[in-house]
Amino acid sequence: MGKFTALLQLASFVVAATAGSCPSGINVVPGLDVSKYEGTWYEVASQNLGLLSACSCSRYLFSMTSNNTFDDHFTCTKSGNPRGIDLVLKGRIPDLEQPAKMEESPMYSWLPTAPYWVVEVGKAYEYAVVYACVPVAGEYIYIFHRDPHALTKKLLDVPSIQAKLTTMGINASQVKIVSHSSCDYPKTYMDESSMVI
């Protein structure tokens, strides 16, 4: 897939956020400590974009670039390639009084944004649940852990997380496990200029 085509697909995902409606009253983590939130996250389960449905070994490096902006560097294995997708998402925190209500743009800060709301986090910031509602396109859920084998080790209870999300009015029925079996994670992250999709 060409970079331009993928960019258009990702852009259409966030453009849809300008229309329709989403559940109201979604509670986010109060007083999220972004310094503790920074670091490597493994996507162990998700309700995700079709573009990423064939991914395994999904990993994000979340790093603050200022007090209210961040880079979220994503890699996943696709078609046997550990860098099947390798890109940097650009994010910001619109209101520092609510740091858990973030937003991201696909690769370029000038593109439309999509929500990145942290609705649950572990006491030691060992896991996190991120929610994004994109009207027309749907609801997106990301369950992250610091350990890629968290589910195998029974460190997380995905059905329990789904139940909590459901009580918040979020449709979590399509959450699926992301495989982290036999992963060959890239040793380094590519810079933005060498993005691969």
Disulfide bonds with the S-S distance in Angstrom:
Cys22-Cys133 2.09
Cys55-Cys76 1.95
Cys57-Cys183 2.02
